[in-house]
Amino acid sequence: MELIKLDSQTTNPLSELSGDVSASSGTLTFESDAVDAAVDNNVGPLDSNGATDIQVTPSQSGVSAYVLVRTTSGDGAEVNADGDLTLSGDVDLIGVEVVTVQETASTADPQSDTVAPGDDVTFDVNTNLGTDTTAEAAHSIVLYREGEIENRQVRFRTDAEIDDVADFSLSDEDFTVETDIEGANGVLEIVGEATIFGFDISDRRSEGLVTVRGTADDFAPDATVTLDSDAAPVDISTKSILTGTAEDEIVVETLADFEEGDYKFVHVAQQDGDISTTSGTITLAEETTTSPPPDDDAPDDDDDDPPRQTQPEVDVDRTTNVVTAQVRNAQPGTPVQVDVRQSTPDPVADIENLEITSRVAGDFSVEVERLTGPPADTPQVPPTVSSPIRYVRMDTSLSNADIERARATFRVSNERIAQRGGSPETVVLNRFAGNGWETLPTEPIGQTEDGEATRFRATTPGFSTFAIGVQEANISVTDATLAQNTIEVTEEADVEAVVENTGSANGTTTLTVTADGETVATQSVTVQAGDTRTITLSPTFDTAGTYDIAVNGVAAGTLEVEATATPTPTDPTPTPTETATPTATDTPSPTDAPDDDDGGTPLIVFGLIALLFAIVAVLLRQADN
């Protein structure tokens, strides 16, 4: 086995390597100016448990990646004279490990060891990588509930072949993500310019639950994301300052719904290509007040105020289609759960629960009404957004500005999802926001107790009219044309079809070319939501004639297929009037007599061979390039 060692001071070397890949003569070459590559060929075999112990000593600080491979044939992993990593032959990937190597320990001191959930945590940080405390540096702090991440798993799977890597034919569909992490609940903030896998994430901030599925939709919309049955969100906040100073102050925000307990923080600093790190713990806990001891000499006061009610009270009134709830004594930053199930459940789809976190203390009301369609002043949900299953009106006496977070839990019958040709991943909650319909972050959270429906959770910035819907593809051929109107038998006829997806989900359809109603060619094509593609199909015809060509019923034109023309002989048989009586000197000997048929054959064969060599040469040149 071989251990590939990749060292970089500035970036993740694996993502850096993926930038330049070339293939030639069965060898893949990875090029990167920012990464130093080396191969250790003296790695022992795997034991009976499929494990091996490898000791390495990094030579510099930065990010290092170690890739363990096994070569079953060919040269395997090597570093060529240019310092580029090459893979040739049959190479199996055994495992990958990425390690951050620090130059020294950084400093990150929280200004308070205990803070309340929802309060900021301020850190005094120092890279400790030089004496100039004003030198430019980058800092990142991750704060998460201790023990909540260490045992979680995120598994990436792919069925892609190495040839797909070589010709850059990988797609989102080649990857599956399996995890027991539902998402990150917290405040994620980046200050400065940054990109990840080509996506600009500069000066970005998000608050609340960022789901794994939502992140996959942003970066890899066609990848498959599977949540384990015990998947749950993790309380985590991060702050990255990319253009700070060696000595700086970092403020990390927390949310009011963070669970109390011990939280671990990890600080990573980078200065002049060197890295330093440190870690520690703080405690998130609500402030408690200690009452003074009773004064036995104090006079009794029959008018003592009653103890303060800290838990909100919720009273719910249910009718057939309307649920009204009165919430009393809500506290800022404290989520209130409101059961809004109707007195008569709808077996198709229904809102079941609202979780509302108010920014202000006091009372408020909630009303949820099941609708048969959108209100008179609200348009239908367009097919580019979703195909609606159920309209619902949800209102509250709180203003949108007073709502810190609101989440709705709803269910949809699995039968109805299947009838719409969808899956749980295509179910969404839409909200009419005044100027139009928007799709809210929605994710499946499990099956109902009877297994007949799937439950979902969606986060909304406010209340108005909502629609539970399924995102569907709506693919059609809008135009079809012939590249040529006349061809000969056995020639290809290029038929161009314009394919449009006006739906709200990506989809695949089959294009069918017909000639006088008979199928002559088919092709499967995938079209992204809201996209239009032009596809060329090239059927051939064995019989001469005139054909009406169409693609999925859309007329492309009339095609004339002509019989192949018979070539005129190059050596026609002389007519009798042209026959001359040869003299002895005019009569060729048998060895000199040419055979018209046999004499032409070698020229044709040599021409075909020359043509094949030319094609091969072009292909090889393309491969080299």
Steps between C-alpha positions, in 0.01 A plus 500: 500500500603861453438805717453822302603803706373843400620812682357849458537817703206686356209273416356153515729308265231262383282778365809667355601181318162463339565805287737354238456142385623355172491150356739340254588137429304375800669740744329771702711804587408742778670840491509769768749777568368544855547139609812291554442131422701198613440123492614250764518152346602325824159476665413165653194298398160512666447255786210256529281782630576718198718739701862612497707730720698777328723752676568832324676819608387815312786724394309830510188663636192523286250250368624152415306222334590132503350265241552125537476305173567145385632420151389170348660557159710765329731759658245634748571831673817690410637853494650593163796723426276807498378426851153400378316204649419224250274193528527220247368147486237361737510702823258447790429782745518369858457816707556875535599706803538881512703649786564859602861540620564803721822700539415585861200533729281806459318683778122534530378624838123542551423821689242306700503130585119486530245667273128459454362336183434777249783720629825570314828333595797735461852357460835680524713318241866501394671296231829488699676472162705820526576803706298743288152487649365722220615265219226382266353165606188288470305354793222242524320381812254210513279470809297184547339295775766268636447139402239590237730476196772255596281193448307626199566368150484634147560236233565581134447225245556495124474242225711708262772328298853634474436564130224742601754694703737512206255647252323725755167322452419487872168647604301556819303184425817292554506585872298394804527662843391299805501668841345508844532880506176673402674835477679776688287714733676825581661808350752440222687814395788571261659847483716550192537345156491121469402227256438129539499269199447802276206641700531852640434500875644845570350710782228248570285454809226252577292460814291205605499148365714439192407152385722248328240464225482876451877524473504215249236682293730802483823322412390167347125507420496157333689317775308255718478590871386233746441581866534222757190420703654665806617811314479820704634856473811606691534829686804668344612854418804616304671830431775545240686828451719469193663845514569554868820562695725265695349626826128548465157464657250246366131509593307174451121514520282234661126439475245504779398141421853363556491229763670587824824322583869495424603622155837441334667766290776447242709793377704481177724788395706552186778754450761513222421143396541357853218358710440502876210352692358460849181383667311530828156492658239743626160447662163610365253544786219734592589751768357412840433738788543410865221614731608661831433297812160567658480772762323353797444847644334631184124553528274262314366638176178342390523690172818327377509478123455147359812328366589596145364265236796412275334235283265615221141382504328390177122464465378347173149509350442256211223495241470307175721729293630765743727474802544803728761511775563756774857513633554674832822601674735424210863579577750650252715236337297210641330278238127443548347181363142534370307188404288613203355166388144531376213330683440295183837404349546517125648165385678671208691788663480715812698741716557333840721730707641851511816590690522876552786682671410859582743787545270668752331393821124484527194336352414426140248302297531252215239397242530223243230447236480213252405634155360337188698743282683830517309806631348733242790745525768230469599337169540129447841347561665496154640169369848652506472503882313177579184303441278589801333232712353709781459875559518626859470843660718551808488829691626633831453824690880533514657716233763341278759723665411353840549142383849364559423165339193307388485138387202300376469123521264341249427162349413377150368156413751278325231397253442859388875562464526191279196607296681826420805303390707650780699388801531639854797708379276684250232606753518868595311764693439814295408843639338793325714800598303780334696517176479133419539145623826390662626155595592462867784278628322166542625157601345161583539404866343153509192286450175524693423232754284301254755530219241651268649850481827690524556789738686812393638811667528841335638831625312818414594866550137602550134404469250533215354250250690174455481205264627148556622381162713258303766626266447339159669507166294621204700408191378549145633536148427855387658490152650252256689556175690305234862592437458378139192420293660246267729206577592171338415155630715400806602861561420666833231766519573755772182592685525782755251519787462790744412351841372723780436428869252752638459301821651547844719188507765345282367222281576244232291422194532287188512669162344293220557578132227367271481471123141482379408401856755216527779528758843534339711631794477559877722675754471565873573859607516675839395864527554717806206691647435817300757403235479450123720265301546434127553131425605347167380151408633326187282219364590312179267373228538178301219570255466788258187709527341814640447512878328738739739533797391593855648497850257410778221606268652837405544520122859549382438504123491274195806290422578368151707179508649421161638173375878484489617608153666222289850618402590519130763231410845647448592242229187444290492211257586632150229487238556275198546799272794608709671160507829497310684192377818490701832427343751266660680785663172632640411175680618510857652192655304322777736632766447857386122481470324712768182366665263793536324359809800364687712800410258743673469307826846575647446875450174488694654292782804728526268801512297351787816412693634851455169642622505276810858604580397865471208449740720317751762775480238766574367302797849452642574869460178586683593260778847653531349845520 
